[in-house]
Amino acid sequence: MTDPTRRFGDLLIELGLVTEGQVLEALAVQPLTGARVGEALLSLGYLTRPQLQRALSLAIARGESVVLDRPPLGEILVGLQYLEERALEASLEKQKRDGRRLGELLVDAGACTHQQVYEALGLQQRMSAGPDAPRRNVAEPQVAPTGRRVLVVDDSDLSCTLVQEGLQLHGYDVVVFTDPFLALEQFDLLRPDLVLTDLDMPGIDGAELCRRVKAGPRRELPVLILTANDAEAQRVGLLKAGADDYVHKGASMSELAARIEGVLRRTNQTERMRRLFARYTSDAVVEEVLRSGDVALSGEMRVVTVLFADLRNFTGFAETLPPEEVMARLNDVLGHLADIVLSWGGTLDKFLGDGLMAVWGAPIRRENDVQSAISAALQMAGELRAKNEQRPAGERLELGLGLNTGPVVAGSIGSARRTEYTCIGDTVNVASRLCALAGPGEILVGAGTAEVLQQFGPLEQLAPVRVKGRTAPVPLFKVTPALDESLEAQRRF
């Protein structure tokens, strides 16, 4: 017999339980009754249920060398000695009355556990595969490797084997652990891309394992939890524990692989955003970006406050020193200015030779962006003045600052090889022009910034200036010591 629908019949004949003619008779009634070969032989009286179960147990012991027609879940559980035949019959009778799934009925009755049902379902899936179904072959992998490593944690050796074989067929590198504590110890060494854990395990369950992963140094590592419980409270609890997704144990291997791929895709997008913004802003802002997701890398309109800072006499200073000393001094000053930007919640847009550009309001907007930007500018000017007091007159550097508030286009600009997050628009151009006009130690602001700051303290209004690209003169204001004192007093309270 070569037809896959007759394979179980071949096994029964080999065991001497039935004849080939009896199997042919059972196959003949299949189109009429829809029963499987084993069930048809039972109904015809050629086979007893204990004989059928013994044959099933032998098929299970043979593993992948025997492919059967889809055997009943109950028979697999009995063959695995997880279930007594009496309990199976009782649940089958109840199933006829209420139509619920057999696995649910068995678990509710306490006849077997969720884990045992899951193992039986996995065996059922493997045993019902046709002759052309994918088979594991180390020498000839079925798909190209994904380069992704999945760490599987399950206290059942059988479940680990089923999941490992299934995911390897989908191209994943799979490492399995039956001990969750050992799995936690090996995270740093194995560096998995994703953790797939069973929920019900001795020692620590999957939810607690997830909490420990998320509380550790690799908290960004995605975690999927396998659960046999469909209750909403259970699902909500898993998500609160930090799980990135959950998968029902009855899901097919294709669905499991698709869920894993979806989570990895979302994780890659998050990591890409983290790497992009980590170069420009503080860790706290990066986490807020990731938490809120309120940023469009492709470009969006934002109202921001732009700051330009420029070292006024650096060119002349650089001509008097060796190149390595010039670079060391420049890195020291600009590095300190950049730290001030980050400490006030700003985004470091770029370094500009002997200056820098910073933004407040993109990628994250806060109500006090203008106050934070001007506070950063005041701290920059104040600390550079303090450093100058400790240096000889010929080594002192002066700083000019310009700020402007208004609409910009914010987004990621560049090519596939090099990308940066920046802001462009008239607001940026005006801020740059104000910085160029500022004298040593001066902070000049535009009308948008002044409108917000005037409620905190006085500003000195200067004569409007003409800016390239603008037909009308641009209003100009200078930050006064009184404004600095007012903002400092508010910060104390």
Residue pairs with C-beta under 8 A, 6 or more apart in sequence:
1 7
1 9
1 10
1 20
1 23
4 67
4 69
4 130
4 131
5 27
5 30
5 37
5 69
6 23
6 27
6 37
7 66
7 67
7 68
7 69
8 36
8 37
8 38
8 55
8 59
8 68
8 69
8 71
9 18
9 20
9 23
9 26
9 27
9 37
9 41
10 23
11 55
11 58
11 59
11 66
11 68
12 18
12 23
12 37
12 38
12 41
12 47
12 55
13 19
13 20
13 23
15 55
15 58
17 47
17 51
17 55
18 41
18 46
18 47
22 41
22 44
22 46
23 37
23 41
25 44
25 46
26 37
26 40
26 41
26 44
26 46
27 37
27 40
29 35
29 40
29 43
29 44
30 36
30 37
30 40
33 40
33 43
35 43
36 69
36 70
36 71
36 72
37 69
38 47
38 52
38 55
38 56
38 69
38 71
38 75
39 72
41 47
41 52
42 48
42 49
42 52
49 85
52 75
53 75
53 78
53 79
53 85
56 68
56 71
56 75
56 76
56 78
56 79
57 79
57 80
59 66
59 68
59 71
59 127
60 76
60 79
60 80
60 123
60 127
64 126
64 135
64 136
66 127
67 127
67 128
67 129
67 130
67 131
67 133
68 127
68 128
69 128
70 124
70 127
70 128
71 124
71 127
71 128
73 102
73 103
73 117
73 120
73 121
73 124
74 83
74 88
74 91
74 92
74 102
74 106
76 120
76 123
76 124
76 127
77 83
77 88
77 106
77 112
77 116
77 117
77 120
78 84
78 85
78 88
80 116
80 119
80 120
80 123
82 112
82 116
82 119
82 120
83 106
83 111
83 112
83 116
84 111
87 106
87 109
87 111
88 106
88 111
90 109
91 102
91 105
91 106
91 109
91 111
92 102
94 100
94 105
95 101
95 102
95 105
103 117
103 120
103 121
103 250
106 112
106 117
107 113
107 114
107 117
107 228
113 200
114 200
114 228
114 229
114 249
115 156
115 159
115 198
115 200
115 228
117 228
117 249
118 159
118 226
118 228
118 249
118 250
119 156
119 158
119 159
119 162
121 249
121 250
122 158
122 159
122 162
123 158
123 162
125 252
125 253
126 162
134 142
134 169
136 142
136 165
136 168
136 169
141 168
141 171
142 169
143 169
143 170
143 171
144 171
145 171
145 172
145 173
146 170
146 171
146 172
146 173
147 173
148 171
148 172
148 173
148 193
148 194
148 264
149 172
149 173
149 174
149 175
149 190
149 191
149 192
149 193
149 194
150 167
150 172
150 173
150 174
150 175
150 192
150 193
150 194
150 195
150 196
150 260
151 175
151 176
151 177
151 183
151 186
151 187
151 190
151 192
151 194
151 195
151 196
152 160
152 163
152 164
152 167
152 174
152 175
152 176
152 177
152 196
152 197
153 176
153 177
153 178
153 180
153 183
153 195
153 196
153 197
153 198
153 201
153 206
153 209
154 160
154 163
154 176
154 177
154 178
154 197
154 198
154 201
154 226
155 178
155 179
155 180
155 198
155 201
155 202
156 178
156 198
157 178
159 198
160 176
160 177
160 178
161 176
163 174
163 176
163 196
163 253
163 256
164 174
164 176
166 253
166 256
166 257
167 174
167 253
167 256
167 257
167 260
168 174
169 253
170 253
170 254
170 257
172 257
172 260
175 186
175 190
175 192
177 183
177 186
179 203
180 197
180 201
180 203
180 204
180 209
181 203
181 204
183 195
183 209
184 209
184 212
184 213
187 213
187 216
187 218
187 221
188 217
188 218
192 221
193 221
193 222
193 264
193 267
194 221
194 222
194 223
194 224
194 260
194 263
194 264
194 267
195 209
195 210
195 213
195 221
195 222
195 223
195 224
196 223
196 224
196 225
196 226
196 256
196 260
197 206
197 209
197 210
197 223
197 224
197 225
197 226
198 206
198 225
198 226
199 205
199 206
199 207
199 225
199 226
199 227
199 228
199 229
199 238
200 206
200 228
201 209
204 212
206 225
206 226
206 227
206 238
207 225
207 237
207 238
207 241
207 243
208 241
209 223
210 223
210 225
210 238
210 241
210 242
210 243
211 241
211 242
213 219
213 221
213 223
213 242
214 223
214 241
214 242
220 267
220 270
220 271
220 274
222 244
222 245
222 263
222 264
222 266
222 267
223 242
223 243
223 244
224 243
224 244
224 245
224 246
224 247
224 259
224 260
224 263
225 238
225 243
225 245
225 246
225 247
226 246
226 247
226 248
226 249
227 234
227 235
227 238
227 246
227 247
227 248
227 249
228 248
228 249
228 250
230 248
235 246
238 246
239 246
244 263
244 266
244 267
245 259
245 262
245 263
247 255
247 256
247 259
251 259
270 290
273 289
273 290
273 295
273 297
274 286
274 290
276 297
276 412
276 419
276 421
277 285
277 286
277 289
277 347
277 363
277 421
278 286
279 348
280 347
280 348
280 349
280 420
280 421
281 342
281 345
281 346
281 347
281 348
281 363
282 342
282 343
282 345
284 345
285 345
285 347
285 363
285 364
288 364
289 295
289 363
289 364
292 364
294 363
294 364
295 362
295 363
295 364
296 411
297 411
297 412
297 421
298 411
298 412
299 409
299 410
299 411
299 412
300 409
300 410
300 411
301 407
301 408
301 409
301 410
302 361
302 362
302 365
302 407
302 408
302 409
302 410
302 423
303 361
303 365
303 405
303 406
303 407
303 408
304 359
304 360
304 361
304 362
304 365
304 369
304 405
304 406
304 407
304 408
304 410
304 423
304 427
305 359
305 360
305 361
305 369
305 370
305 373
305 403
305 404
305 405
305 448
305 449
306 357
306 358
306 359
306 403
306 404
306 405
306 408
306 423
306 427
306 428
306 431
307 341
307 346
307 357
307 358
307 359
307 360
307 373
307 376
307 377
307 401
307 402
307 403
307 431
308 352
308 355
308 356
308 357
308 401
308 402
308 403
308 431
308 432
308 434
308 435
309 337
309 355
309 356
309 358
309 377
309 380
309 399
309 400
309 401
309 435
310 352
310 354
310 355
310 399
310 400
310 401
310 435
310 436
311 330
311 333
311 354
311 355
311 397
311 398
311 399
312 397
312 398
312 399
312 400
312 439
312 440
313 397
313 398
313 440
314 330
314 354
314 397
315 354
317 326
317 329
317 394
317 395
317 397
318 326
318 330
320 394
321 329
330 354
333 384
333 397
334 351
334 354
334 355
334 356
336 383
337 356
337 380
338 348
338 351
338 356
340 376
340 379
340 380
340 383
341 347
341 348
341 356
341 358
341 376
342 348
343 376
344 360
344 372
344 373
344 375
344 376
344 379
345 360
345 364
345 366
345 369
345 372
346 358
346 359
346 360
346 372
346 373
346 376
347 358
347 359
347 360
347 362
347 363
347 421
348 356
348 357
348 358
349 356
349 357
349 358
349 359
349 421
349 422
349 423
350 356
350 357
350 420
350 422
355 435
357 428
357 432
358 373
358 376
359 408
359 410
359 423
360 366
360 369
360 370
360 372
360 373
361 369
362 408
362 410
362 421
362 423
363 410
363 421
366 372
370 405
370 449
370 452
370 453
371 452
371 453
371 456
371 487
373 403
373 449
374 403
374 443
374 445
374 449
374 453
374 479
374 483
374 487
375 487
375 491
377 401
377 403
377 443
377 479
378 443
378 479
378 484
378 487
380 399
380 401
381 399
381 401
381 441
381 443
384 397
384 398
384 399
385 441
388 396
388 397
388 398
398 440
398 441
399 440
399 441
400 435
400 436
400 438
400 439
400 440
400 441
400 442
401 435
401 438
401 442
401 443
401 444
402 431
402 432
402 433
402 434
402 435
402 436
402 437
402 438
402 443
402 444
402 445
402 446
403 431
403 434
403 443
403 444
403 445
403 446
403 449
404 427
404 428
404 430
404 431
404 434
404 445
404 446
404 448
404 449
405 427
405 446
405 448
405 449
405 451
405 452
406 425
406 426
406 427
406 430
406 446
406 448
407 425
407 427
408 423
408 424
408 425
408 427
408 428
409 423
409 424
409 425
410 421
410 422
410 423
411 421
411 422
412 419
412 420
412 421
413 419
413 420
413 421
413 422
413 424
414 420
426 469
426 470
427 446
427 448
429 467
429 468
429 469
430 446
430 467
430 470
430 474
431 446
433 465
433 467
433 468
433 474
434 444
434 445
434 446
434 476
435 444
437 444
437 465
437 476
438 444
442 478
442 479
443 478
443 479
444 462
444 476
444 477
444 478
444 479
445 453
445 459
445 477
445 478
445 479
446 474
446 475
446 476
446 477
447 474
447 475
447 477
449 477
450 459
450 475
450 477
453 459
453 477
453 479
453 483
456 483
456 486
456 487
456 490
457 480
457 482
457 483
457 484
457 485
457 486
457 487
458 480
458 482
458 483
459 477
459 478
459 479
459 480
459 483
460 477
460 478
460 479
460 480
461 475
461 476
461 477
461 478
462 476
462 477
462 478
463 476
464 473
464 474
464 475
464 476
465 473
465 474
465 476
466 473
466 474
467 474
